[in-house]
Amino acid sequence: MLMNTARRRFGDRKEGRLLRTLHPMDLLTPYLMVERNDATNYIRDRFEIGEADRYVHKKRAEGLSSFGLMHLLIAAYVRAASQRPGVNRFVSGQRIYARNRLTVNMVVKRSLRLNEESTIIKVTFDPSDTASAVYRKFNEEYEKAIAATSTDFDTLAFVINLIPRPVKRLLIRILKALDYADLLPARLVELSPFHSSLFVTSMGSLGIPPVFHHLYNFGNVGVFLSFGSKYSEYVLNGNGEAVKKSFMDYTVAADERCCDGFYFASALKLVRSYIARPEVLDSPPETVVPDIG
C-alpha cells in the first residue's frame, strides 16, 4: 500500500505529493537552508531493551530464525511512521513533499571480512506491516543482495565510474539539476538509495558505538538512524535499588525542514514505546494516519 494514494496533481513529484497547507515559515525554510546538511539536526539517546531481547527470542522460537534487534527497530520506525507520517516527508526542488512509499536503506556486507565489498539494499514497507512482515521483506532483499554478484545500483555505479573525471563531475551536476526539476527517470529514482525514507546503519555488528552520520545532499533521504551494540549497566529503580538493565545507544540525523522538533520527538517517543512493548507490533495498527494536504 502507498503512503499517499491520491491522484497526482500539478506540482507533485514521482515519489511524493506536494504539501500545500504548510505554515508559510515552513515553506520558506528550504530557501533559508538550501542544502540538506545545512538543515540537519542530530540527537543521541538510548533504548532500554530488556523486553526487546525477550521479544527477539520469542520471534526466533516462532521460526523467524535470524530475527534481531535491527528488524525490531525498523519495525518500530515503520509503525511510528504510520502514526506520524511527517517523518516520511522529503525536500526536493526547495519544496516539501509527503513521500508516496515508505522505503528503508541499509549498507550490507556479504561477509564480515575487512576487504569485503559492501552493497546497499532498499526495502519498501507498508505502514501497516507487522514485525514479522518487516522481517520477511527485509530478509528477502538482503538474501537477494548477498546471493547476487552485484545489484542494479552497483552496476550503475560501476558504469558511471568508467567515465573520465571531468565528464563524471558534469554528469553529477546534470543529475542534480534533473532531480531538482523532477526529471530523473523513474527507474533511476527507484534504484537510487539516495531517494528513500530512512537510512539505517548498524554499528552493533562491529562492536562500536553508533556514529553521527551525515545526510546526503544528493537525493532526498531525510533521516539517518545509527545504532550500536548492546551493553548492560546498573540503574536505580523506584525503590532506590540497583538493578541491572540492558541498553542500546542510537543516533539520529534528521532534516529539520520536513517537520518541527516537537513532531519528530513525538515520533521517536513512539519508537521508544514500541521497543518497550514490542508485542504491539504483532498486529497491524488500528489506523494509518495520512499526512496533511
C-alpha positions as CSV (number, residue, x, y, z in Angstrom):
1,M,0.0,0.0,0.0
2,L,1.3,3.5,-0.8
3,M,1.5,6.1,1.9
4,N,-0.3,8.6,-0.4
5,T,-2.7,7.2,-3.0
6,A,-4.3,10.4,-4.1
7,R,-4.3,11.3,-7.8
8,R,-1.2,13.1,-8.9
9,R,-1.7,16.9,-9.2
10,F,0.4,19.7,-10.7
11,G,3.4,20.2,-8.5
12,D,3.6,16.7,-7.3
13,R,6.7,14.5,-7.9
14,K,7.2,10.9,-9.0
15,E,7.9,9.9,-5.4
16,G,5.8,12.3,-3.5
17,R,2.8,14.7,-3.1
18,L,3.4,18.4,-2.7
19,L,2.3,19.7,0.7
20,R,0.2,22.7,0.1
21,T,-1.2,23.6,3.5
22,L,2.1,24.1,5.5
23,H,2.7,27.2,7.5
24,P,4.4,30.0,5.4
25,M,7.5,29.8,7.6
26,D,7.8,26.0,6.8
27,L,7.6,26.8,3.1
28,L,10.4,29.3,3.4
29,T,12.9,27.1,5.3
30,P,14.1,25.2,2.1
31,Y,15.2,28.6,0.8
32,L,17.0,29.6,4.0
33,M,18.6,26.2,4.4
34,V,19.3,25.1,0.9
35,E,21.4,22.0,1.3
36,R,20.3,19.0,3.4
37,N,23.4,19.2,5.6
38,D,22.5,22.9,6.4
39,A,19.3,21.7,7.9
40,T,20.4,18.6,9.8
41,N,19.6,18.1,13.5
42,Y,21.4,15.4,15.5
43,I,20.3,13.5,18.6
44,R,21.9,10.8,20.7
45,D,19.9,8.6,23.1
46,R,19.4,5.0,24.1
47,F,16.8,2.3,24.4
48,E,16.2,0.0,27.3
49,I,16.0,-3.3,25.6
50,G,15.1,-5.9,28.2
51,E,11.6,-6.5,26.7
52,A,13.1,-6.3,23.2
53,D,15.6,-9.1,23.9
54,R,12.8,-11.3,25.2
55,Y,10.7,-10.5,22.1
56,V,13.6,-11.3,19.8
57,H,14.0,-14.8,21.4
58,K,10.2,-15.3,21.1
59,K,10.2,-14.5,17.4
60,R,13.1,-16.8,16.8
61,A,11.3,-19.6,18.6
62,E,8.3,-18.9,16.3
63,G,10.5,-19.7,13.3
64,L,12.0,-16.3,12.3
65,S,15.5,-17.8,12.9
66,S,17.5,-14.6,12.2
67,F,15.1,-12.1,13.8
68,G,17.2,-9.5,15.6
69,L,17.1,-6.1,17.3
70,M,17.7,-4.5,13.9
71,H,14.4,-6.0,12.5
72,L,12.6,-4.8,15.6
73,L,14.0,-1.3,15.3
74,I,13.0,-1.0,11.7
75,A,9.5,-2.4,12.5
76,A,9.1,0.2,15.3
77,Y,10.1,3.0,13.0
78,V,7.7,1.8,10.3
79,R,4.9,1.7,12.9
80,A,5.8,5.2,14.1
81,A,5.7,6.5,10.5
82,S,2.2,5.1,10.2
83,Q,1.1,7.4,13.1
84,R,3.5,10.3,12.4
85,P,3.6,10.5,8.6
86,G,5.6,13.7,8.7
87,V,8.8,11.8,9.3
88,N,8.3,10.4,5.8
89,R,8.4,13.8,4.1
90,F,11.3,15.0,2.0
91,V,12.6,18.2,0.5
92,S,13.3,18.4,-3.3
93,G,13.5,21.4,-5.5
94,Q,13.1,23.6,-2.4
95,R,9.6,22.2,-1.8
96,I,8.3,19.8,0.9
97,Y,6.6,16.6,-0.1
98,A,4.8,13.7,1.5
99,R,6.5,10.6,0.2
100,N,4.4,8.0,-1.6
101,R,6.3,5.0,-0.3
102,L,8.0,4.0,2.9
103,T,11.5,2.8,2.0
104,V,14.4,1.9,4.2
105,N,18.1,1.6,3.0
106,M,20.9,-0.3,4.7
107,V,24.5,-1.0,3.7
108,V,25.3,-4.7,4.0
109,K,28.4,-6.8,3.5
110,R,28.4,-10.3,2.0
111,S,30.7,-11.3,4.9
112,L,32.4,-9.5,7.8
113,R,35.8,-9.6,6.2
114,L,38.0,-6.4,6.2
115,N,38.2,-6.1,2.4
116,E,34.7,-7.4,1.6
117,E,32.7,-5.2,-0.7
118,S,29.5,-3.6,0.5
119,T,26.3,-3.0,-1.2
120,I,23.0,-1.2,-0.4
121,I,19.6,-2.7,-0.1
122,K,16.4,-0.7,-0.5
123,V,13.3,-2.2,1.1
124,T,9.8,-1.0,0.6
125,F,7.4,-1.4,3.6
126,D,3.7,-0.9,4.1
127,P,2.9,1.4,7.1
128,S,0.6,-1.4,8.4
129,D,3.3,-4.0,8.4
130,T,3.8,-6.1,11.5
131,A,7.2,-7.0,12.8
132,S,7.1,-10.4,11.1
133,A,6.2,-8.7,7.7
134,V,9.2,-6.3,8.2
135,Y,11.4,-9.3,8.9
136,R,10.3,-11.2,5.7
137,K,10.6,-8.2,3.4
138,F,13.9,-7.1,4.7
139,N,15.4,-10.6,4.6
140,E,14.1,-11.2,1.1
141,E,16.0,-8.2,-0.2
142,Y,19.1,-9.0,1.9
143,E,19.3,-12.5,0.7
144,K,19.0,-11.4,-2.9
145,A,21.8,-8.9,-2.4
146,I,24.1,-11.4,-0.7
147,A,23.5,-14.0,-3.4
148,A,24.0,-11.6,-6.4
149,T,27.4,-10.7,-7.8
150,S,26.2,-7.1,-7.9
151,T,22.9,-5.2,-7.5
152,D,21.4,-3.0,-10.2
153,F,22.7,0.1,-8.3
154,D,26.2,-1.5,-8.1
155,T,26.2,-1.9,-11.9
156,L,25.0,1.6,-12.4
157,A,27.8,3.0,-10.1
158,F,30.4,0.8,-11.9
159,V,29.3,2.2,-15.3
160,I,29.4,5.8,-14.0
161,N,32.9,5.3,-12.7
162,L,34.2,4.3,-16.1
163,I,33.6,7.9,-17.2
164,P,36.6,10.3,-17.1
165,R,36.6,12.6,-14.0
166,P,35.7,15.9,-15.7
167,V,32.8,14.3,-17.5
168,K,31.7,12.5,-14.4
169,R,31.6,15.8,-12.4
170,L,29.5,17.3,-15.2
171,L,27.2,14.2,-15.2
172,I,26.6,14.5,-11.4
173,R,25.7,18.2,-11.8
174,I,23.3,17.3,-14.6
175,L,21.7,14.6,-12.5
176,K,21.3,17.1,-9.6
177,A,19.6,19.6,-11.9
178,L,17.3,16.9,-13.3
179,D,16.5,15.8,-9.8
180,Y,15.7,19.4,-8.8
181,A,13.2,19.6,-11.6
182,D,11.8,16.1,-11.1
183,L,13.2,15.0,-14.5
184,L,15.2,12.0,-13.3
185,P,14.0,8.8,-15.0
186,A,11.6,6.9,-12.7
187,R,13.8,3.7,-12.9
188,L,16.8,5.7,-11.6
189,V,14.8,7.1,-8.7
190,E,13.7,3.6,-7.9
191,L,17.2,2.3,-7.9
192,S,18.8,5.2,-6.1
193,P,19.5,4.7,-2.3
194,F,19.6,8.5,-2.1
195,H,15.9,8.7,-2.7
196,S,14.4,7.0,0.3
197,S,12.6,7.5,3.6
198,L,15.3,6.3,6.0
199,F,18.9,5.1,6.0
200,V,19.9,2.6,8.8
201,T,23.4,1.6,9.8
202,S,24.3,-1.0,12.4
203,M,27.4,-0.4,14.4
204,G,26.4,-3.2,16.8
205,S,27.8,-5.9,14.5
206,L,31.1,-4.0,14.5
207,G,31.1,-3.7,18.3
208,I,31.4,0.1,18.3
209,P,29.1,3.0,19.4
210,P,26.7,4.5,16.8
211,V,28.2,7.2,14.6
212,F,26.6,10.6,13.9
213,H,26.0,10.1,10.1
214,H,25.6,13.0,7.7
215,L,22.6,13.3,5.3
216,Y,23.4,13.3,1.6
217,N,22.9,16.5,-0.3
218,F,22.1,14.4,-3.4
219,G,18.6,12.8,-3.4
220,N,16.2,13.3,-0.6
221,V,16.8,10.9,2.3
222,G,15.6,12.9,5.3
223,V,16.5,10.6,8.3
224,F,19.7,8.6,9.1
225,L,19.5,6.2,12.1
226,S,22.5,4.5,13.5
227,F,22.6,2.1,16.4
228,G,25.3,0.4,18.4
229,S,26.0,-2.8,20.3
230,K,24.1,-3.9,23.4
231,Y,25.5,-3.2,26.9
232,S,24.4,-3.6,30.5
233,E,24.7,-1.2,33.5
234,Y,23.1,-0.9,36.9
235,V,20.4,1.8,37.4
236,L,18.3,2.7,40.4
237,N,14.7,1.7,40.3
238,G,11.8,3.5,42.0
239,N,12.7,1.9,45.4
240,G,16.3,3.1,45.2
241,E,17.7,-0.4,44.5
242,A,20.4,-1.0,41.9
243,V,19.0,-3.1,39.0
244,K,21.0,-4.4,36.0
245,K,19.4,-3.5,32.7
246,S,20.4,-3.8,29.0
247,F,20.6,-0.8,26.7
248,M,21.4,0.1,23.1
249,D,22.6,3.5,22.1
250,Y,21.3,5.2,18.9
251,T,21.9,8.4,17.0
252,V,19.6,10.2,14.5
253,A,20.3,12.8,11.9
254,A,17.2,14.4,10.6
255,D,16.3,17.1,8.0
256,E,14.5,19.7,10.2
257,R,12.8,21.2,7.2
258,C,10.5,18.2,7.0
259,C,8.8,18.6,10.4
260,D,9.4,20.5,13.6
261,G,11.3,19.2,16.6
262,F,8.1,18.7,18.7
263,Y,6.6,16.5,15.9
264,F,9.8,14.5,15.4
265,A,10.3,14.0,19.1
266,S,6.8,12.5,19.4
267,A,7.7,10.1,16.6
268,L,10.8,9.0,18.5
269,K,8.8,8.6,21.7
270,L,6.5,6.2,19.7
271,V,9.6,4.2,18.6
272,R,10.7,4.0,22.2
273,S,7.2,2.8,23.3
274,Y,7.2,0.0,20.6
275,I,10.7,-1.1,21.7
276,A,9.5,-1.2,25.3
277,R,6.3,-3.1,24.3
278,P,7.2,-4.9,21.1
279,E,4.1,-7.2,21.2
280,V,2.0,-4.4,19.8
281,L,4.0,-4.9,16.5
282,D,2.5,-8.4,16.1
283,S,-0.7,-6.8,14.9
284,P,-1.3,-4.1,12.2
285,P,-2.1,-0.6,13.5
286,E,-5.8,0.2,14.1
287,T,-5.5,3.1,11.7
288,V,-2.8,4.6,9.4
289,V,-2.7,8.3,9.7
290,P,-2.5,10.2,6.4
291,D,-0.2,13.3,6.1
292,I,-1.7,16.7,5.8
293,G,-2.8,18.2,2.4
